[in-house]
């Protein structure tokens, strides 16, 4: 099957899959039952979101999407929200209250389209220059929740899980218990290293444990192929190893940039984007109480670009 495409996971759930680990090409989820539909995330651009919605209409013709659940605030999961007319857009209070301090579509367009001036702008241009953000308006959620919330989609019970700070300042997972499926957003990356914008690497580990505790068998990550329980366990264990090693470097006074290089040398493995280990190392340093750790999006990109 070519990608992107909607792939059935059960009689009532589908995953919009890209099967690639590149920046910006995100997976989504769909739950349809009893003449109602719930969409998990939208896409980075309006064109990509229209393609997603056309696929939804093919598998569920005439069924309105009444709810969009945003797993977090990053643009590659939310910038198509405005195209889902009339839908309630739900996310966690943590996500809504501290939306990722990332670049907006105008700034990202300007940086990606301008001649590279340094390693960071070259990195942005290389990974984001292929996207056209024309017409994108950043739409806030219309409703928030905290902890756990249940939504009925037709006859199907859907459970929203507030994972707290991890990949972003507020991550959400969508669990469909009857189908043993979880749409995890960027609490999981399949085949590539995780980006940690929140400064909490321990939160990323806890999120994996929460996902496993659902008892689900299939997990749709924010990026990359669908995985089973063993894949989630591998991510949790990898994050734990990085956290332990980075904390040790922090406590012995190793500079962050040097520690990131050591972490990359020892923990990159075969997963894509090992430069993202800079963000994991920075998060561990922040949790260890090291002062001056970069936290802005641009500073994180600068660290990743240098490590790449």
Residue, then its C-alpha position, 0 to 999 in steps of 0.5 A: x500500500x502506498x503512503x500516506x494511507x488510512x489502514x484499518x486496525x479493527x472494524x472501527x479504528x484506522x491509522x493514517x500512516x506515512x511509514x517514514x521517520x522524517x520531520x513533519x510527516x505525522x500519523x493520525x487516528x480515526x474511530x468511526x461508529x454509529x454515524x459518528x467519527x473521532x479524528x486523532x490529530x490533523x496534519x502539518x499543512x492544509x494540503x496534507x489535511x485535505x488528503x487525510x479528510x478525503x481518505x476519511x470520507x472514503x472509508x466513512x462516507x457521509x459520517x461527520x467528524x464531531x471530535x478532533x483530539x489533539x495529542x499535543x500542540x506541535x504544528x505537524x499534529x494541529x495545523x490542519x484543525x481549521x479544516x475540520x469544520x464544526x468539530x469540537x477540538x479537545x486536548x489536555x489542560x497542560x497542553x492548552x495552557x502551555x502550548x509548545x513554544x515552537x515556531x509559528x507557520x510564518x516564522x518556520x516558512x521564513x527560516x526554511x525558505x531563507x538562505x542558511x546562515x548557520x547550522x541551525x537554519x541549514x537544519x531547518x531548511x533541510x527538514x522543513x523546506x518541503x512544506x507549504x504552510x500557505x493559509x494555515x491558521x493556528x486554531x486553539x482547542x475548544x475544550x480541555x480536560x485533565x487526568x482521564x476522560x471518556x468519549x462515546x463515538x457511536x457505540x465505541x468507548x474512547x478513553x483520553x489519557x492525560x500523560x502530562x509533560x514528556x515529548x511536549x508540555x502536555x501529551x495526550x493518548x487516545x485509547x480504544x479499549x474494545x480494540x486494544x488500540x492506542x493512538x499515542x501521538x509523539x509520546x512514541x516515535x517508531x524507528x527514530x529517536x524522540x524529541x523532548x521539548x518539555x525538559x522532562x525525560x522522566x515524563x517520557x519514561x512514565x508516559x511509556x509505562x502509562x501506555x503499557x498499563x492500558x493493556x493495549x496490543x497495538x500502538x500508533x506512534x506520532x511518527x513511524x510504523x505501528x508497533x506492539x508492546x515490545x516496541x513500546x518497552x524498547x522505547x521506554x528502556x532506551x529512554x531510561x538508559x539515556x536518562x541514567x547516563x546523562x544524569x551521571x554526566x550532569x552530576x560529574x560536571x560534563x558540559x551539556x554539548x560534550x555529554x550529548x556527543x557521548x550519549x550519541x556515541x553510546x546510544x544512537x543505535x540504528x534509529x533515525x535522527x540521533x541528533x535528537x538525543x541532544x534534547x533528551x540529554x538537555x532534559x536530563x540535565x534540566x531535571x538534574x538541576x543544571x543551570x543554563x540548559x537551553x529550552x527554547x525551540x530554536x536553542x534546541x534546534x541549534x543543539x541538534x544541528x550541532x550534534x548532527 
